[in-house]
Amino acid sequence: MKKFKSALALLLTVILVAGAVIPVLADEDVEEMLLSAVQTEDVSQAYGEECNTDEAVPYIQTEENEALLEEAPDEVSEEEISESEKQIPEEEELENAEEEEPAEEPAEKVWSKNPIINNYYKNGKPTPTTKTIVSIFKTINSIKCLLQGRFFWGDDNIFDAELSEEIVDLCSYMKENSALDINLLLTNLPDLTDTAKIIKMVFPIDVKKLKTELYAQRDELWGKDDVKANLLFFLGAYLSGITKAYAYVEPYEDTGYYTVCCDITYSDGVVEKFIPGIIIDLETGKCFGENGEGMWNIGFNCDVYDLLVYAPLQCWMRNFGFCVEYDILCYILPNWMYNYRTRRIKFEYGDKEWMVQIWKGTYLITNGGEVGVYNRDIGTLGTFYDCIGNDELMPMSLQVYHGNDLLVNVDEMPHWWVNGFKMGDRMYSPHSLTMKFTITLYDEEMVKAFCEGIDRNIYHDIEYTVDGLTVSCVWDT
């Protein structure tokens, strides 16, 4: 028995070590090894030796050819007879060509001759499911209750959420084609009113009076600062004790679109209608914010049928520019939340320092990429850059591939931050994603400065071509 336990312990140790080492081999820390593994020689070995089409085809002597030579006039050469023998009607020739030369499919991409790494890059890993996310929520909630000494207090079904048939149909499509199950997520939320109960227990708050005052302030801010107005509404509603929420759609003016509405039931039985400002095109599956700042002012819109999340021009993130510290914050978060690579292209043009930053990788439950354009005054200290203004927008487009599969495709549009995040059932390493983007600059001077910035990048892994004022870039490492 002791020998069996020792052997079992050794086997578990090997499995744990393998589980820790294999993901590390595929991470950015071994970039040099991965880059060297996809050199031309390795790729050619993976595809096999190509036949040499430059060799001459030998002439085959047959009895028919001999007879033709005897009957033919002296001036007809052997080569001419051989050519005449090959002549067939054009229609027959086209049919034979179609049968003999079918269209070749693109060769499957090979990232590494190491089968373990190549398999990881090719197949990725499963996207965290909604069931997993719900389990995380419940675990956190349980830990919170234990820390508060409330061992038996808490009911997962206190907060009840329901969806109308139209919204369920959109959610069902997402469930069938990605790892996101919104209906399961909403119907398995922990008691979100728990914190409100504690606040009302500790502080003697007149909830009805507070709600009235907060709603009055909301009405004053509405149209001026919608984010703050929604926040005040949420605070007043939350402290009132929400027991049920029913989401449905209503026609939105005369546009043919629909707006999402939500009937909220409070602990005292009062029902209030809330319109968060989410517009839906039920035919195309596009969901966007009423004020152009993203759904419910979260900064993102969604194309349900394309499973794509993207930021509109006037999202709230534009007010905060960009700096290296933002990336550092994402890097220290768990790898399953954010796992991306980035490049910064810096140059001077006019009287400003410019930075075009690009990203590709995995974001929560999506694969995607980003291209952001920022600038600041020359000589500014630190790493912070401002987002470019409306008078500085540049036409940009973006595509993100995994092998031959196009995951993200954003058509050219004037923007400061073009991006796209595709939901699916697999998450791919940033190394296995190919990012292509175009950017149209102001003039030839700026084009030259931008290209010189690419050349100065220490990684030297961005290829580009120039067509007039448009620079097309490919980032494939």
C-alpha positions as CSV (number, residue, x, y, z in Angstrom):
1,M,0.0,0.0,0.0
2,K,2.8,2.4,0.8
3,K,4.4,1.7,-2.6
4,F,1.1,2.4,-4.3
5,K,0.6,5.7,-2.5
6,S,4.2,6.7,-3.3
7,A,3.6,5.9,-7.0
8,L,0.3,7.8,-7.0
9,A,2.0,10.8,-5.4
10,L,4.7,10.7,-8.0
11,L,2.2,10.5,-10.8
12,L,0.2,13.5,-9.5
13,T,3.4,15.5,-9.1
14,V,4.3,14.8,-12.8
15,I,0.8,15.8,-13.9
16,L,0.9,19.1,-11.9
17,V,4.4,19.9,-13.2
18,A,3.3,19.3,-16.8
19,G,0.2,21.4,-16.3
20,A,2.4,24.3,-15.0
21,V,5.1,23.9,-17.6
22,I,3.1,23.5,-20.8
23,P,1.2,26.9,-20.6
24,V,4.5,28.6,-19.7
25,L,6.1,27.2,-22.9
26,A,3.4,28.9,-24.8
27,D,3.6,32.2,-23.0
28,E,5.4,35.4,-24.0
29,D,8.4,34.6,-21.8
30,V,9.7,32.1,-24.3
31,E,9.1,34.4,-27.4
32,E,12.6,33.8,-28.8
33,M,12.1,30.0,-28.8
34,L,8.7,30.3,-30.5
35,L,10.0,32.7,-33.1
36,S,12.9,30.4,-34.0
37,A,10.6,27.4,-34.2
38,V,8.7,28.8,-37.2
39,Q,11.6,29.6,-39.5
40,T,11.3,28.7,-43.2
41,E,13.0,25.3,-42.8
42,D,10.6,24.1,-40.2
43,V,7.6,25.3,-42.1
44,S,8.8,23.5,-45.3
45,Q,9.2,20.3,-43.3
46,A,5.7,20.6,-42.0
47,Y,4.2,21.1,-45.5
48,G,6.4,18.6,-47.2
49,E,8.8,18.9,-50.2
50,E,7.3,20.7,-53.2
51,C,7.6,19.2,-56.6
52,N,9.9,20.9,-59.1
53,T,7.8,22.3,-62.0
54,D,10.7,23.7,-63.9
55,E,11.9,20.2,-65.2
56,A,11.1,19.6,-68.9
57,V,8.5,16.9,-69.6
58,P,10.1,14.1,-71.7
59,Y,8.7,13.2,-75.1
60,I,7.1,9.7,-75.1
61,Q,7.6,7.7,-78.3
62,T,4.4,5.8,-79.3
63,E,3.2,3.9,-82.4
64,E,0.7,6.6,-83.2
65,N,3.4,9.2,-83.1
66,E,5.6,7.1,-85.4
67,A,2.7,6.7,-87.9
68,L,2.1,10.4,-87.9
69,L,5.8,11.1,-88.6
70,E,5.8,8.8,-91.6
71,E,2.6,10.3,-93.2
72,A,3.5,13.9,-92.4
73,P,5.3,16.1,-94.9
74,D,9.0,16.6,-94.6
75,E,8.6,20.2,-93.3
76,V,6.5,19.1,-90.3
77,S,8.8,18.5,-87.4
78,E,8.4,16.0,-84.6
79,E,7.7,18.9,-82.1
80,E,4.8,20.2,-84.2
81,I,3.1,16.8,-84.4
82,S,3.5,16.5,-80.7
83,E,1.8,19.8,-80.2
84,S,-1.0,19.0,-82.7
85,E,-1.6,15.8,-80.8
86,K,-2.2,17.9,-77.6
87,Q,-4.8,20.1,-79.3
88,I,-8.4,19.6,-78.1
89,P,-11.6,21.7,-78.4
90,E,-11.7,24.7,-76.1
91,E,-14.8,23.6,-74.2
92,E,-13.4,20.1,-73.5
93,E,-10.1,21.7,-72.5
94,L,-11.9,24.0,-70.0
95,E,-13.9,21.1,-68.5
96,N,-10.8,18.9,-68.2
97,A,-9.0,21.9,-66.5
98,E,-11.7,22.3,-64.0
99,E,-11.7,18.5,-63.2
100,E,-7.9,18.2,-63.1
101,E,-7.1,21.4,-61.2
102,P,-9.6,22.0,-58.3
103,A,-9.2,25.2,-56.3
104,E,-6.5,24.7,-53.7
105,E,-7.5,25.4,-50.1
106,P,-5.2,27.7,-48.1
107,A,-2.5,25.7,-46.4
108,E,-3.0,25.2,-42.7
109,K,-0.7,27.5,-40.7
110,V,2.1,26.0,-38.7
111,W,3.4,28.0,-35.7
112,S,6.0,25.7,-34.4
113,K,7.6,22.3,-35.1
114,N,7.0,21.5,-31.4
115,P,3.7,19.5,-31.6
116,I,2.7,20.6,-28.1
117,I,3.1,24.3,-28.7
118,N,1.7,24.1,-32.2
119,N,-1.4,22.2,-30.9
120,Y,-1.9,24.9,-28.3
121,Y,-1.6,27.7,-30.8
122,K,-3.9,25.9,-33.2
123,N,-6.7,24.8,-30.8
124,G,-6.3,27.4,-28.0
125,K,-8.2,26.6,-24.9
126,P,-11.9,26.5,-24.0
127,T,-13.6,29.8,-23.2
128,P,-14.7,30.0,-19.5
129,T,-18.4,29.1,-19.5
130,T,-21.2,31.1,-17.9
131,K,-21.6,28.1,-15.5
132,T,-18.0,28.7,-14.4
133,I,-18.6,32.4,-14.0
134,V,-21.7,31.8,-11.9
135,S,-19.8,29.4,-9.7
136,I,-17.1,32.1,-9.2
137,F,-19.9,34.6,-8.2
138,K,-21.4,32.1,-5.7
139,T,-18.0,31.3,-4.2
140,I,-17.2,35.0,-3.7
141,N,-20.6,35.5,-2.2
142,S,-20.1,32.6,0.2
143,I,-16.7,33.8,1.3
144,K,-18.1,37.3,1.9
145,C,-20.9,35.8,4.1
146,L,-18.4,33.8,6.1
147,L,-16.2,36.8,6.7
148,Q,-19.3,38.7,7.9
149,G,-20.2,35.9,10.2
150,R,-23.5,35.1,8.4
151,F,-23.1,31.4,8.0
152,F,-26.8,30.6,7.2
153,W,-28.0,34.0,5.8
154,G,-28.3,34.4,2.1
155,D,-30.7,33.2,-0.6
156,D,-29.5,32.9,-4.2
157,N,-33.0,33.3,-5.5
158,I,-34.0,36.6,-3.7
159,F,-33.1,38.7,-6.8
160,D,-35.4,37.4,-9.6
161,A,-34.6,38.4,-13.2
162,E,-36.8,37.6,-16.3
163,L,-36.4,38.3,-20.0
164,S,-39.0,38.8,-22.7
165,E,-39.2,36.4,-25.7
166,E,-37.4,38.8,-28.1
167,I,-34.4,39.2,-25.8
168,V,-34.3,35.5,-25.0
169,D,-34.0,34.8,-28.8
170,L,-31.0,37.0,-29.0
171,C,-29.5,35.5,-25.9
172,S,-30.1,32.0,-27.3
173,Y,-28.2,32.8,-30.4
174,M,-25.2,33.9,-28.3
175,K,-25.5,30.8,-26.2
176,E,-25.4,28.5,-29.2
177,N,-22.4,30.2,-30.8
178,S,-20.3,31.2,-27.8
179,A,-19.7,30.5,-24.2
180,L,-22.0,33.3,-23.0
181,D,-25.4,32.4,-21.6
182,I,-27.0,35.6,-20.4
183,N,-30.2,34.0,-19.3
184,L,-28.3,31.6,-17.1
185,L,-26.2,34.4,-15.7
186,L,-29.2,36.6,-14.8
187,T,-31.3,33.8,-13.3
188,N,-28.4,32.6,-11.1
189,L,-27.2,36.0,-9.7
190,P,-26.6,36.0,-6.0
191,D,-28.6,38.4,-3.8
192,L,-27.5,41.7,-5.3
193,T,-29.5,43.5,-2.7
194,D,-27.5,42.1,0.2
195,T,-25.2,45.2,0.5
196,A,-28.3,47.5,0.6
197,K,-29.7,45.5,3.5
198,I,-26.5,45.9,5.5
199,I,-26.5,49.7,4.8
200,K,-30.1,50.1,5.9
201,M,-29.4,47.9,9.0
202,V,-26.3,49.9,10.1
203,F,-27.6,53.4,9.2
204,P,-31.0,54.8,10.0
205,I,-31.9,55.9,6.4
206,D,-35.3,57.0,5.3
207,V,-35.2,55.1,1.9
208,K,-38.3,56.7,0.4
209,K,-37.0,60.2,1.1
210,L,-33.5,59.5,-0.1
211,K,-34.9,57.9,-3.3
212,T,-37.1,61.1,-4.0
213,E,-34.1,63.4,-3.5
214,L,-31.8,61.3,-5.7
215,Y,-34.4,61.1,-8.5
216,A,-34.8,64.9,-8.4
217,Q,-31.1,65.3,-8.9
218,R,-31.2,62.8,-11.7
219,D,-33.8,64.7,-13.5
220,E,-31.7,67.9,-13.3
221,L,-28.6,66.1,-14.8
222,W,-30.5,64.2,-17.4
223,G,-29.3,65.3,-20.9
224,K,-26.3,67.1,-19.4
225,D,-24.4,64.2,-17.7
226,D,-26.3,61.0,-18.4
227,V,-23.7,58.8,-16.6
228,K,-24.1,60.6,-13.3
229,A,-27.9,60.7,-13.8
230,N,-28.0,56.9,-14.3
231,L,-25.8,56.4,-11.2
232,L,-28.1,58.5,-9.0
233,F,-31.1,56.5,-10.3
234,F,-29.4,53.2,-9.6
235,L,-28.4,54.3,-6.1
236,G,-31.9,55.3,-5.2
237,A,-33.4,52.2,-6.7
238,Y,-30.8,49.9,-5.2
239,L,-31.3,51.1,-1.6
240,S,-35.1,50.7,-2.0
241,G,-34.6,47.0,-2.2
242,I,-35.1,45.3,-5.6
243,T,-36.9,42.0,-5.6
244,K,-37.6,41.5,-9.3
245,A,-36.6,42.8,-12.7
246,Y,-38.3,42.1,-16.0
247,A,-36.6,43.2,-19.2
248,Y,-38.5,43.6,-22.5
249,V,-38.5,45.7,-25.7
250,E,-40.7,48.5,-27.1
251,P,-40.7,50.2,-30.5
252,Y,-38.2,53.1,-30.5
253,E,-39.9,56.1,-32.0
254,D,-40.3,55.6,-35.8
255,T,-36.9,54.2,-36.5
256,G,-37.9,50.5,-36.8
257,Y,-35.6,49.8,-33.9
258,Y,-36.6,48.8,-30.4
259,T,-35.5,50.1,-27.0
260,V,-34.9,47.9,-23.9
261,C,-37.2,48.6,-20.9
262,C,-37.0,47.1,-17.5
263,D,-39.8,46.9,-14.9
264,I,-38.3,46.9,-11.4
265,T,-40.2,45.7,-8.4
266,Y,-39.2,47.0,-5.0
267,S,-39.5,45.3,-1.6
268,D,-42.6,47.4,-0.9
269,G,-44.3,46.2,-4.0
270,V,-43.9,49.4,-6.0
271,V,-43.1,48.7,-9.7
272,E,-41.1,51.3,-11.6
273,K,-40.2,51.4,-15.4
274,F,-36.6,52.0,-16.2
275,I,-35.3,52.7,-19.7
276,P,-31.5,52.2,-19.8
277,G,-31.0,53.6,-23.3
278,I,-30.1,50.4,-25.1
279,I,-31.4,50.3,-28.7
280,I,-31.7,47.0,-30.6
281,D,-32.2,46.2,-34.3
282,L,-33.9,42.9,-34.0
283,E,-33.3,42.0,-37.7
284,T,-29.5,42.6,-37.7
285,G,-28.9,41.9,-34.0
286,K,-27.0,45.2,-33.5
287,C,-27.3,46.7,-30.0
288,F,-26.1,50.2,-29.3
289,G,-26.4,53.2,-27.0
290,E,-29.1,55.8,-27.6
291,N,-26.6,58.6,-27.0
292,G,-23.7,57.2,-29.0
293,E,-21.7,56.3,-25.9
294,G,-22.3,52.6,-25.9
295,M,-25.0,50.5,-24.4
296,W,-26.1,51.9,-21.0
297,N,-23.0,54.2,-21.2
298,I,-20.7,51.2,-20.6
299,G,-18.6,52.3,-23.6
300,F,-19.3,49.3,-25.9
301,N,-21.8,48.2,-28.5
302,C,-22.6,44.7,-29.5
303,D,-23.4,42.9,-32.8
304,V,-25.2,39.8,-31.6
305,Y,-25.2,37.8,-34.8
306,D,-21.6,38.6,-35.5
307,L,-20.7,38.0,-31.8
308,L,-18.7,41.2,-31.9
309,V,-18.2,43.8,-29.1
310,Y,-16.7,47.1,-30.1
311,A,-16.3,50.7,-28.8
312,P,-18.2,53.7,-30.4
313,L,-16.4,56.9,-31.1
314,Q,-17.6,58.8,-28.0
315,C,-17.1,56.1,-25.4
316,W,-16.2,57.2,-21.8
317,M,-12.7,55.7,-22.1
318,R,-11.8,58.6,-24.4
319,N,-11.7,61.0,-21.4
320,F,-8.8,59.1,-19.8
321,G,-6.2,58.9,-22.6
322,F,-3.6,56.2,-22.3
323,C,-0.5,55.4,-20.3
324,V,1.8,52.4,-19.6
325,E,0.2,52.0,-16.2
326,Y,-3.1,50.9,-17.8
327,D,-1.3,47.9,-19.4
328,I,0.6,47.1,-16.2
329,L,-2.8,46.9,-14.4
330,C,-4.1,44.4,-17.0
331,Y,-0.8,42.4,-16.8
332,I,-1.1,41.9,-13.0
333,L,-4.7,40.6,-13.3
334,P,-5.3,36.9,-13.8
335,N,-4.2,35.5,-17.1
336,W,-7.6,34.2,-17.9
337,M,-9.0,37.8,-17.7
338,Y,-6.5,39.6,-20.0
339,N,-3.8,38.0,-22.0
340,Y,-2.6,40.3,-24.8
341,R,0.5,41.7,-26.5
342,T,1.1,45.3,-27.4
343,R,3.4,47.5,-29.5
344,R,3.9,51.2,-29.3
345,I,4.8,53.2,-32.4
346,K,6.1,56.6,-31.5
347,F,7.0,59.6,-33.7
348,E,6.9,63.3,-33.9
349,Y,4.8,65.3,-36.3
350,G,4.0,68.9,-36.3
351,D,4.3,70.3,-32.8
352,K,3.3,67.0,-31.0
353,E,4.5,63.6,-30.0
354,W,2.4,60.9,-31.4
355,M,1.8,57.3,-30.4
356,V,-0.1,54.6,-32.3
357,Q,-0.5,51.6,-30.0
358,I,-1.8,48.2,-31.1
359,W,-3.0,45.3,-29.1
360,K,-4.0,41.7,-29.8
361,G,-5.0,38.8,-27.6
362,T,-7.8,37.6,-25.3
363,Y,-10.1,39.9,-23.3
364,L,-12.3,38.1,-20.7
365,I,-14.3,35.7,-23.0
366,T,-13.3,37.3,-26.4
367,N,-10.4,37.3,-28.9
368,G,-9.7,40.6,-30.5
369,G,-7.4,43.6,-31.3
370,E,-7.2,47.3,-31.0
371,V,-5.5,50.3,-32.7
372,G,-5.4,53.5,-30.7
373,V,-4.0,56.9,-31.8
374,Y,-2.8,59.4,-29.1
375,N,-0.7,62.5,-28.9
376,R,0.7,65.1,-26.5
377,D,2.9,68.2,-26.4
378,I,6.5,67.7,-27.3
379,G,8.7,67.4,-24.1
380,T,5.8,66.1,-21.9
381,L,7.2,64.0,-19.1
382,G,5.8,60.6,-18.1
383,T,3.9,58.0,-20.2
384,F,0.5,59.7,-20.4
385,Y,-0.9,60.6,-23.9
386,D,-4.3,62.2,-24.8
387,C,-6.7,60.6,-27.2
388,I,-6.8,62.6,-30.4
389,G,-9.6,65.1,-30.9
390,N,-12.5,65.0,-33.5
391,D,-10.5,67.2,-35.8
392,E,-7.6,64.7,-35.8
393,L,-9.5,61.5,-36.5
394,M,-7.9,59.1,-39.0
395,P,-9.6,56.5,-41.3
396,M,-8.7,53.1,-39.9
397,S,-9.6,49.5,-40.5
398,L,-8.9,46.3,-38.5
399,Q,-8.8,42.6,-39.1
400,V,-7.7,39.8,-36.7
401,Y,-7.1,36.3,-37.9
402,H,-6.4,33.0,-36.3
403,G,-4.7,31.0,-39.0
404,N,-6.9,31.4,-42.0
405,D,-10.0,32.2,-39.9
406,L,-11.1,35.8,-39.9
407,L,-12.3,36.5,-36.3
408,V,-12.6,40.3,-36.4
409,N,-13.4,42.6,-39.3
410,V,-13.9,46.3,-38.8
411,D,-14.4,48.3,-42.0
412,E,-12.6,51.6,-42.5
413,M,-14.0,54.5,-40.5
414,P,-12.7,57.8,-39.0
415,H,-11.7,56.9,-35.4
416,W,-9.2,57.4,-32.6
417,W,-9.6,53.8,-31.3
418,V,-10.7,51.1,-33.7
419,N,-11.3,47.7,-32.1
420,G,-13.2,44.5,-32.1
421,F,-13.6,41.6,-29.6
422,K,-15.1,38.4,-30.9
423,M,-17.0,36.0,-28.7
424,G,-16.6,32.3,-29.2
425,D,-16.0,28.9,-27.6
426,R,-12.1,29.0,-27.9
427,M,-9.5,31.4,-26.5
428,Y,-6.3,31.7,-28.6
429,S,-2.8,32.7,-27.5
430,P,-1.8,36.2,-28.7
431,H,1.1,34.6,-30.5
432,S,-1.3,32.7,-32.7
433,L,-3.3,35.8,-33.8
434,T,-2.4,37.8,-36.9
435,M,-3.4,41.4,-36.8
436,K,-3.8,43.5,-40.0
437,F,-4.8,47.2,-39.9
438,T,-4.7,50.2,-42.2
439,I,-4.3,53.9,-41.2
440,T,-4.6,56.9,-43.5
441,L,-2.4,59.8,-42.3
442,Y,-2.6,63.5,-43.0
443,D,0.3,64.0,-45.5
444,E,3.5,62.5,-46.8
445,E,5.5,64.0,-43.9
446,M,3.4,62.2,-41.4
447,V,3.5,58.9,-43.4
448,K,7.3,59.1,-43.3
449,A,7.4,59.8,-39.6
450,F,5.0,57.0,-38.8
451,C,6.9,54.4,-40.9
452,E,10.2,55.5,-39.3
453,G,8.5,54.9,-35.9
454,I,7.7,51.4,-37.0
455,D,11.3,50.8,-38.1
456,R,12.5,52.0,-34.7
457,N,10.3,49.6,-32.7
458,I,12.7,47.3,-30.9
459,Y,10.8,44.1,-31.9
460,H,10.9,44.7,-35.6
461,D,7.9,42.4,-36.1
462,I,5.5,44.7,-38.0
463,E,5.5,44.6,-41.7
464,Y,4.0,47.5,-43.7
465,T,3.3,48.8,-47.2
466,V,2.5,52.3,-48.3
467,D,-0.1,53.4,-50.8
468,G,-0.3,57.1,-51.0
469,L,-1.2,58.3,-47.5
470,T,-2.5,54.9,-46.4
471,V,-0.2,52.5,-44.5
472,S,-1.2,48.8,-44.3
473,C,0.4,46.9,-41.4
474,V,0.7,43.2,-40.6
475,W,1.6,42.0,-37.1
476,D,2.1,38.2,-37.1
477,T,4.3,37.3,-34.1
